[in-house]
Amino acid sequence: MKDLTTLLAGTATAIALAAPAAAEKWDMPMAYSASNFHSATGAEFAKCVTTGTGGDIEIVTHPSGSLFPGAQIKRAIQTGQVPIGERLLSGHQNENALFGFDSIPFLATSFDDSAMLWEAAKPTITELLAEQNLTLLYAVPWPPQGLYFKNEVNSVADMEGIKFRSYNNATSRLAELTGMLPVTIEAAEISQAFATGVADSMVSSGSTGYDRKVWESLNYFYEVDAWLPRNYVMVNSGVWDGVSDGNKAVIRACAELAEYAGNWRSKEYTGFTLQGLRDGGMTVGPASDQMVDELKEIGVTMTNEWLEAAGDDGAAIVDAFKAMQ
């Protein structure tokens, strides 16, 4: 990771192409803790832009939902309350089903599949964001999503009545289909929610659990590799239009580097964080065959529901993805 930090900083200096302009400060809200790899990547992207533009544009990151809660970040960028920010777009699937393409259960369960799915979806998502006054800069996947529980679970029947932290339509629907009780909880509130019994389970990556030290409240993590959702860094399109061509080139170059670094970190962080959960005292391992089979049946239901909601554009994404495999 140190090498990547050096690479980003060095490249920022090398691509300082922009002509002098009035200095701007861009506040960049982020939903996850400063120690999370997404936030770390965002902070390096911010430094890259600040250095590469010669200080014309200074990006200041605000992790842990400290400027805006996660659910409000996208709207804040759209309306110009902030010029730039990072958001888990599947959290806005209620706006448009297409935003949930990366949270279809068991469609893309590996980093390679996730990359192909993103390649298939990127033109559609980019166009959809543009219609909402948002310009996409880069996207980074989370590690594969697993299931966290306070008590041992071996089948869907064992999940009945458990309070389940949800963060988007897919997780809420998963809770409903397994008999759990969905409770909407932002990432910054996870530790407190588990400590106070507001929730006793969630589907998330090892990264989130490790960052939030969930072993203080939960005891089991089941590796089901349900999906790999993405975080997206976006800029207000009106603000972007006002950026000089030279500075746009700098920002694009920094974004490309950040996407590369973020992908690398996500892969490396997977094994590290799962070991961290073990070191914290959690039982970490594959789910039972029965639970996997039952979850895949639920995944078929959710996939069909998503395809119906997403229409022709959604079907085109899935078809393009399957053609790459």
C-alpha positions in Angstrom: 0.0 0.0 0.0 2.9 2.3 0.7 4.1 1.8 -2.9 0.7 2.8 -4.2 0.7 5.9 -2.0 4.1 6.8 -3.5 2.8 6.1 -7.0 -0.2 8.4 -6.6 1.8 11.2 -5.1 4.5 10.9 -7.8 2.1 10.8 -10.6 0.3 13.8 -9.3 3.5 15.8 -9.6 4.1 14.4 -13.1 0.7 15.3 -14.4 0.6 18.9 -13.2 -0.6 20.2 -16.6 -3.2 22.8 -15.7 -2.9 26.4 -16.4 -3.1 28.7 -13.4 -6.6 29.4 -12.2 -8.5 30.7 -9.1 -8.0 28.2 -6.3 -11.1 26.2 -5.3 -11.8 24.1 -2.3 -13.8 20.9 -2.9 -15.3 19.3 0.2 -15.7 15.6 -0.4 -18.1 13.7 1.9 -17.5 10.0 2.4 -19.6 7.5 4.4 -17.0 5.2 5.8 -14.3 5.5 8.4 -11.0 7.1 7.6 -9.3 3.7 8.2 -11.4 2.0 5.5 -9.6 1.3 2.3 -12.2 3.3 0.3 -11.6 6.3 2.4 -7.8 5.9 2.2 -8.0 5.7 -1.5 -10.2 8.7 -1.7 -7.8 10.7 0.5 -4.9 9.8 -1.8 -7.0 10.8 -4.8 -7.7 14.1 -3.2 -4.0 14.7 -2.6 -3.2 13.7 -6.2 -5.7 16.3 -7.5 -4.6 19.0 -5.2 -0.9 18.5 -6.1 -1.6 17.8 -9.8 -3.6 21.0 -10.3 -0.9 23.0 -8.5 -3.4 23.9 -5.8 -6.0 25.2 -8.3 -8.4 22.6 -6.9 -7.9 21.5 -3.3 -10.0 18.4 -2.4 -10.7 17.9 1.3 -12.2 14.5 2.3 -14.7 14.1 5.2 -14.9 10.4 6.2 -17.3 8.6 8.6 -20.4 10.6 7.4 -19.1 13.6 9.2 -20.2 16.1 6.6 -23.3 14.3 5.3 -24.7 10.9 6.2 -24.2 8.3 3.5 -27.8 8.4 2.4 -27.6 12.2 1.8 -24.3 12.3 -0.1 -25.6 11.7 -3.6 -28.3 14.4 -3.3 -25.8 16.8 -1.8 -23.6 16.5 -4.9 -26.5 16.7 -7.3 -27.8 19.9 -5.8 -24.4 21.5 -5.5 -24.2 21.5 -1.7 -20.8 19.9 -2.2 -19.0 19.6 -5.6 -17.8 15.9 -5.1 -18.4 12.9 -3.0 -18.4 9.1 -2.7 -21.5 6.9 -2.4 -22.7 3.3 -2.6 -25.1 3.7 -5.5 -27.0 0.5 -4.7 -28.3 2.5 -1.7 -30.4 4.4 -4.2 -31.9 1.4 -5.9 -35.3 2.8 -4.9 -34.7 5.7 -7.3 -33.8 3.5 -10.2 -33.4 -0.3 -10.1 -30.3 0.0 -12.4 -28.3 1.3 -9.4 -28.6 -2.1 -7.9 -27.0 -4.0 -10.7 -23.9 -4.8 -8.5 -26.1 -6.2 -5.7 -27.8 -9.0 -7.6 -27.2 -12.1 -5.4 -24.8 -14.7 -6.8 -24.5 -13.1 -10.2 -21.0 -11.8 -9.9 -19.3 -13.5 -6.9 -15.6 -12.9 -7.7 -13.4 -9.9 -8.4 -13.0 -11.0 -12.0 -16.7 -11.4 -12.5 -17.3 -8.0 -10.7 -14.9 -6.3 -13.2 -16.8 -7.8 -16.2 -20.2 -6.9 -14.7 -18.9 -3.3 -14.2 -17.7 -3.2 -17.8 -21.1 -4.3 -19.0 -22.9 -1.7 -16.8 -20.6 1.3 -16.9 -22.0 3.0 -20.0 -25.6 2.7 -18.7 -24.7 3.9 -15.2 -22.6 6.8 -16.5 -25.5 7.9 -18.7 -28.0 7.6 -15.8 -25.8 9.6 -13.5 -25.3 12.3 -16.2 -29.1 12.7 -16.4 -29.0 13.4 -12.7 -26.3 16.2 -13.0 -23.5 13.8 -11.9 -20.2 13.0 -13.6 -18.7 9.6 -12.7 -15.0 9.7 -11.9 -14.2 6.2 -10.6 -15.6 3.2 -8.9 -14.1 0.6 -6.6 -15.6 -2.7 -5.5 -16.0 -4.0 -1.9 -14.7 -7.5 -1.1 -17.3 -10.3 -1.5 -20.2 -9.9 0.9 -20.7 -12.5 3.7 -23.2 -12.9 6.5 -22.6 -11.8 10.1 -24.5 -13.2 13.0 -24.4 -13.1 16.8 -25.4 -16.7 17.1 -24.6 -19.8 15.0 -26.8 -20.1 11.9 -26.9 -23.2 9.7 -30.1 -22.7 7.6 -32.5 -20.0 6.5 -34.9 -21.3 9.1 -32.4 -20.3 11.8 -32.6 -16.7 10.6 -36.3 -16.3 11.5 -36.9 -13.1 13.5 -33.3 -11.9 13.6 -32.8 -8.1 13.4 -30.8 -7.5 10.2 -28.9 -4.4 9.3 -29.9 -3.3 5.8 -28.3 -0.7 3.6 -30.1 -0.9 0.3 -33.2 -2.6 -1.4 -31.3 -5.8 -2.0 -30.4 -6.3 1.7 -33.9 -5.4 2.8 -35.4 -7.9 0.4 -32.9 -10.5 1.5 -34.0 -10.0 5.1 -37.7 -10.3 4.1 -37.2 -13.5 2.1 -35.2 -15.2 4.9 -37.7 -14.1 7.7 -35.3 -11.6 9.2 -36.3 -8.1 10.3 -34.6 -5.4 8.2 -33.3 -2.3 10.1 -31.8 0.5 8.0 -28.4 1.4 9.6 -25.7 3.6 8.0 -22.1 2.4 8.1 -21.0 5.0 10.6 -23.7 3.6 13.1 -22.9 -0.1 12.8 -20.9 -0.5 16.0 -23.4 1.3 18.2 -26.3 -0.6 16.5 -24.8 -4.0 17.3 -23.7 -3.0 20.8 -27.2 -1.8 21.7 -29.0 -4.7 20.1 -30.7 -2.6 17.4 -29.4 -5.3 15.0 -27.8 -8.7 15.4 -26.7 -9.5 11.9 -25.8 -8.1 8.5 -24.5 -8.9 5.1 -21.3 -7.1 4.4 -17.6 -7.5 3.6 -14.9 -8.6 6.0 -13.6 -5.0 5.6 -16.7 -3.4 7.1 -16.7 -5.8 10.0 -13.0 -5.3 10.7 -13.1 -1.5 10.5 -16.0 -1.5 13.0 -14.7 -4.2 15.3 -17.9 -6.1 15.1 -16.4 -9.0 17.1 -17.2 -7.0 20.2 -20.9 -7.8 19.5 -21.1 -10.6 16.8 -19.6 -14.0 16.8 -20.0 -15.6 13.3 -19.0 -14.6 9.7 -20.1 -16.9 6.9 -18.3 -16.6 3.6 -21.2 -16.8 1.0 -19.7 -14.4 -1.5 -23.1 -13.0 -2.3 -22.1 -10.0 -4.4 -19.4 -7.3 -4.6 -21.1 -3.8 -4.5 -19.2 -0.7 -5.5 -18.5 2.7 -4.2 -18.6 5.5 -6.7 -16.9 8.9 -6.7 -18.9 11.5 -8.5 -18.7 15.3 -9.2 -21.5 17.7 -9.8 -21.7 18.1 -13.6 -22.1 21.9 -13.4 -19.0 22.2 -11.4 -17.2 19.8 -13.7 -18.2 21.9 -16.8 -16.4 24.8 -15.2 -13.1 23.0 -14.7 -10.4 23.8 -17.2 -9.4 21.1 -19.7 -6.0 20.9 -18.2 -7.4 20.3 -14.7 -9.9 17.8 -16.0 -7.0 15.8 -17.5 -5.3 15.8 -14.1 -8.5 14.7 -12.3 -9.2 12.0 -14.8 -5.6 10.7 -14.4 -5.8 10.7 -10.6 -9.2 8.9 -10.8 -7.7 6.2 -13.0 -4.9 5.7 -10.5 -7.4 5.7 -7.6 -9.5 3.1 -9.3 -6.5 0.9 -9.8 -5.3 1.4 -6.3 -8.7 0.8 -4.8 -9.2 -2.5 -6.7 -5.8 -3.7 -5.6 -6.5 -2.8 -2.0 -9.9 -4.5 -2.1 -8.3 -7.8 -3.2 -5.5 -7.5 -0.7 -7.8 -6.4 2.1 -10.1 -9.4 1.8 -7.8 -12.0 3.4 -6.3 -9.5 5.8 -9.7 -8.5 7.2 -11.1 -12.0 7.5 -8.0 -12.9 9.5 -8.6 -9.8 11.6 -12.1 -11.1 12.4 -10.6 -14.4 13.5 -8.1 -12.6 15.6 -10.9 -10.7 17.2 -12.5 -14.0 18.3 -15.1 -14.6 15.5 -15.7 -17.9 13.9 -15.0 -17.4 10.2 -15.7 -19.9 7.4 -18.0 -21.1 4.7 -21.7 -21.5 5.3 -23.3 -24.9 5.4 -24.3 -26.5 2.1 -27.9 -26.3 3.2 -27.7 -22.6 3.8 -25.9 -21.9 0.6 -28.5 -23.8 -1.5 -31.3 -22.0 0.3 -29.7 -18.6 -0.3 -29.1 -19.4 -4.0 -32.8 -20.1 -4.3 -33.6 -16.8 -2.8 -31.0 -15.3 -5.1 -33.0 -16.5 -8.1 -36.1 -14.9 -6.8 -34.3 -11.6 -6.2 -32.6 -11.7 -9.7 -36.0 -12.2 -11.4 -37.4 -9.3 -9.4 -34.5 -7.0 -10.3 -34.8 -7.9 -14.0 -38.5 -7.1 -14.0 -37.8 -3.7 -12.2 -34.8 -2.8 -14.3 -36.5 -3.5 -17.6 -34.6 -3.8 -21.0 -31.6 -1.8 -19.8 -31.1 -4.2 -16.9 -31.5 -7.3 -19.1 -29.0 -5.8 -21.5 -26.4 -5.4 -18.7 -26.9 -9.0 -17.5 -26.8 -10.4 -21.1 -23.6 -8.4 -21.9 -22.0 -9.7 -18.7 -22.9 -13.3 -19.4 -21.5 -13.0 -22.9 -18.1 -12.1 -21.4 -17.9 -15.2 -19.2 
